């Protein structure tokens, strides 16, 4: 297998990330990669694409041997994240303290960024437990949320470093005070808070290295000015984090009317196509990433044979960072 194991498909809301990620999953399977498709769409669009329900554990996609899928529910992940933290704190703090902190956790998990924090932990779990797969394709949240998520490893690793330093100083002062009162010394090696912080630091370090060394990012855009600008900013941000952008898929391209067609509708379509072709030309010239495919809009929902057709148009090798 060449290329990177993890492929994140991103872009602003409504550009067609689920269609592209599902098609990319099919393309990877067609090229011989055992593939897992991971969706974080609360609307469960991946299940709609394959006309099949999925849960939070890998499940075979019917009719596509070698392709599994799972769907993560952001709301459930936030609640699971809160309950896990409460359980861990319950073993280290008194009951009144746990109840007070539980109130703080509940408020914290209602704030912006809670989804990203909870999904980040789940992403790491998935990345650590998918050795049986050659490729893992993530259908991620819209670009803004995805970029905030990807900023977490570096930001939180530094934050935890500072917390560990403060905790070690606190323990040192406690031990020195204990000696003066002739009470047993407390050893840092057995401190549960330090152990928890070290565990989190290791998780963030793993995530940062995996995102930089084993992951590729594919962005989906529509052929319009706003989408082009958003994609350009996303590429700059991803590369600023030291992450690899495999390329861009231009989706929902308007088909050209036949030459003999006339009338208001045909005139409108030709003007729209001309505008879209200009945006695609700009994308090819200005974006710091290759165009992997131009996917035309379909009248019907993209599934079945239409999805297979989209998959056949994707440049899978470039998307995953493999050799040409």
Secondary structure as GFF3:
##gff-version 3
##sequence-region A 1 324
A	DSSP	beta_strand	6	10	.	.	.	ID=ss1
A	DSSP	alpha_helix	17	30	.	.	.	ID=ss2
A	DSSP	beta_strand	35	39	.	.	.	ID=ss3
A	DSSP	alpha_helix	45	50	.	.	.	ID=ss4
A	DSSP	beta_strand	59	60	.	.	.	ID=ss5
A	DSSP	beta_strand	67	71	.	.	.	ID=ss6
A	DSSP	alpha_helix	74	90	.	.	.	ID=ss7
A	DSSP	alpha_helix	95	108	.	.	.	ID=ss8
A	DSSP	alpha_helix	114	128	.	.	.	ID=ss9
A	DSSP	beta_strand	135	139	.	.	.	ID=ss10
A	DSSP	alpha_helix	143	180	.	.	.	ID=ss11
A	DSSP	three_ten_helix	188	190	.	.	.	ID=ss12
A	DSSP	alpha_helix	192	213	.	.	.	ID=ss13
A	DSSP	beta_strand	215	222	.	.	.	ID=ss14
A	DSSP	alpha_helix	225	240	.	.	.	ID=ss15
A	DSSP	beta_strand	244	253	.	.	.	ID=ss16
A	DSSP	alpha_helix	264	286	.	.	.	ID=ss17
A	DSSP	beta_strand	291	296	.	.	.	ID=ss18
A	DSSP	alpha_helix	305	313	.	.	.	ID=ss19
A	DSSP	alpha_helix	316	319	.	.	.	ID=ss20
###
